[in-house]
Amino acid sequence: MAKRKALKAIPKFAAEAEERAFWETHDTAEYVDWGQARLGVFLDLKPSTETISLRLPAGLLAELKTLANQRDVPYQSLLKVFLAERVARERATRRGAMPNTPLRRTVHAPSRTARR
C-alpha cells in the first residue's frame, strides 16, 4: 500500500473573490482527500424568488413572447435572462463610477407627455 502524501493546509481567505482566484490556479487534490468525500444531497433546493407585478406595453410583451417562442423557452424565463444580463452589464460599467451618480436613460420611444 502506497503512503499518502500529506495534504497542504487550506489558506484563510479574506473574500470570496480571493478564494475563487486561488482555486482557479491550484489543484484541490493537494488540499483535499477526495477519497473521504461523500455525495451531498440537497432536496428541493430552489432559489428564493418574489412575485412582482409588471406592466409592459402590449407591443413589447408581444415581441418578448415572439423571441421566447423562437428560443422555445417561456417568456418569463427569457425576461429574467434579459434582466440578469442587463443588471450585470450595468454593474460592470458602474464599478468605477462615483456613488450616487445617476444612470443614463435609454430612450426607446417618445413619452406620452412629449406627444401632447
Buried (B, 14 or more C-beta within 10 A) or exposed (E): EEEEEEEEEBEEEEEEEEBEEEEEEEEEEEBEEEEEEEEEEEEEEEEEEEEEEEEEEEEEBEEBBEBBEEEEEEBEEBBEEEEEEEEEEEEEEEEEEEEEEEEEEEEEEEEEEEEE
